[in-house]
Amino acid sequence: MEFGVVVFVLTLPFVAESIHFEVESGHIKCMGEDIKIDSMTVGHYSIVNPNQGHPLPPHHKINVSVYTPKGDRLHYAEVVESGQFAFGAEEDGNHLACISAIDHQPEDKIFVEFDWRSGVATKQWSNVAKKGSVDAMELELKKLADTIASIQEEMFALRLRNLEMMMINRNTNSRMGYLSLVSLFLCLSVAALQLWHLKSFFQKKKII
């Protein structure tokens, strides 16, 4: 699928209200939002039905991508009518959301409602617990569980090493005690032999 090369960029404030815009078939529009690190961000997008009471035309579909300032993709939805996303910003900077309308001839205009909120505003959004945010929280919980499991493994390994060191210390102390007793016995034995030898020498010389 080929899209037009014209990209319309809108810069939204840090706390954004719902906006409406149109996207022509085969074209793309991008919106940037300056988000602070660790800020919670939630977004919702949907196609506005131009004919209320009737189903949307089959070609009224959009593709949605959300990118970090470094260009890493945080969210992607293909050929949808609506959707949502949620994430915690891992870096400061301008995050980009791009919405493109699928190619169609003759060209048609698709009207999109887009709601992107960050920081304090997310606490006032009733849809924060929808699928996008649940998926994001599930991912964070999995990361936290992996971190806890890693810490537990490290603690278990440290306890094993501590027990091994205690056993080594005990064995070393026991061996040192045994060697000390053997050394004392040898010293006393040598001293006794020296006394016996001196006594025998003096007796032979009739000194004593």
C-alpha positions, 0 to 999 in steps of 0.5 A, spaced: 500 500 500 502 506 497 501 513 501 501 520 499 508 523 501 505 529 504 505 528 512 501 533 516 504 534 523 500 537 529 503 539 535 499 538 541 499 540 548 502 536 554 494 535 556 490 534 550 483 534 549 479 530 543 480 533 536 477 532 530 481 532 523 480 529 516 485 524 512 484 523 505 485 516 502 492 514 501 495 520 506 497 520 513 497 525 518 502 525 524 501 529 531 506 530 536 506 530 544 511 532 548 511 527 554 515 527 560 519 521 562 515 516 567 508 520 565 502 515 564 499 516 557 493 514 554 489 515 547 483 513 543 482 514 536 475 512 532 472 514 525 467 519 525 461 516 521 459 521 516 452 517 515 449 516 522 444 510 522 448 507 517 454 502 517 461 505 515 463 504 508 468 498 507 474 503 505 473 507 511 479 504 515 485 507 518 492 505 520 495 507 527 502 508 529 505 511 535 513 512 536 518 514 541 522 520 540 527 515 538 523 512 533 521 506 536 514 503 535 510 503 542 503 501 538 500 499 532 493 497 529 492 496 522 486 497 518 481 498 524 475 503 525 477 505 532 482 503 538 486 505 544 493 505 547 496 506 553 504 506 555 508 509 561 513 514 557 521 511 558 524 518 556 523 525 555 521 528 548 516 529 542 512 522 541 509 521 535 502 518 533 501 517 525 494 516 522 493 514 515 487 512 511 487 506 507 488 507 499 482 508 495 480 510 488 476 515 488 479 518 493 475 519 499 476 523 506 475 520 513 474 524 519 477 521 525 476 523 532 483 523 536 483 523 544 491 523 547 492 525 554 498 525 558 500 526 566 494 528 570 489 528 565 489 521 564 486 520 571 480 523 569 479 519 563 474 514 564 477 509 559 484 508 562 482 501 564 481 499 557 485 494 553 490 498 551 492 500 558 491 493 561 496 490 556 501 496 558 500 494 565 500 487 564 507 488 561 509 492 566 507 487 571 511 481 567 517 485 568 516 486 575 515 479 576 521 477 572 525 482 576 522 479 583 524 472 580 531 474 579 532 477 585 530 471 589 534 467 585 540 472 587 538 471 594 538 464 594 545 463 590 547 468 596 544 464 601 548 457 598 554 461 598 554 463 605 552 456 607 558 454 603 563 459 606 560 457 613 562 450 612 569 452 609 570 456 616 568 450 620 572 445 617 578 450 617 577 451 624 576 444 626 583 442 622 586 448 625 584 446 632 587 439 630 593 441 627 594 445 634 593 439 638 598 435 634 603 441 634 603 441 642 603 434 642 610 434 638 613 440 642 611 436 648 614 430 646 621 433 643 621 437 650 621 430 654 626 427 649 631 433 650 630 432 658 631 425 658 637 426 653 640 431 658 639 427 664 642 421 661 648 425 659 649 428 666 648 421 669 653 418 664 658 423 666 656 422 673 655 429 674 648 428 677 
